[in-house]
């Protein structure tokens, strides 16, 4: 059974460190949007710049790592709870 968090690409906490690649968030966006036009890509860069520079509202690598670590642990807890409840 594949869990929700694993479907979203988050590995269990004990595997996270080895499986998470350090990918720039803009590169990740581009990989997920291969059909984006050059204009879309430029607008995306501008939105990210605005979020980072004007509003300080863009997730840092450290924040991303922490979020993924927490979600991985939450996934473990929920998975274990589901196993216990379904017995």
Buried (B, 14 or more C-beta within 10 A) or exposed (E): EEBEBBEEEBBBBEEBEEEBEEEEEEEEBBEEEEEBEEEEBEEBEEEBEEEEEEEEEBEEEEEBBEEBBEBBBEBBEEBEEEEEEEE
